[in-house]
């Protein structure tokens, strides 16, 4: 295999787990939920209050998905009414650390990316409406 040959199937195979994880945590609510749970065990009502605009149904679906992915634990206490708390797992803590690195990169390079987009758009005569 020559140095200029790129093994696309191998690259796709290595990227697949990354894409899968990003797919699970992308979106409007998942990272906010994980960030809130990083402060310690958090109750459903507290999560709901902390995220204006999320419906109870959407919060429930996101919590179930994050629990299924092994990123949250759900503890039900036998009280009346039942008290439920969500907490990060170790892998979710590690994921948040990695996401903080990505956030730092995005913050450091935001202006560079914006300038590159503007230069590209000018060069290719792209208008804002496109």
Secondary structure, DSSP 8 states (H G I E B T S, - for coil): --TT---HHHHHHHHHHHHHHHHHH-SSSHHHHHHHHTTS-EEHHHHHHHSTT--HHHHHHHHHHHHHTTSEEEEEE--SS-EEEEEE-HHHHHHHHHHHHHHHHHHHHHHHHHHHHHHHHHHTT--TT-
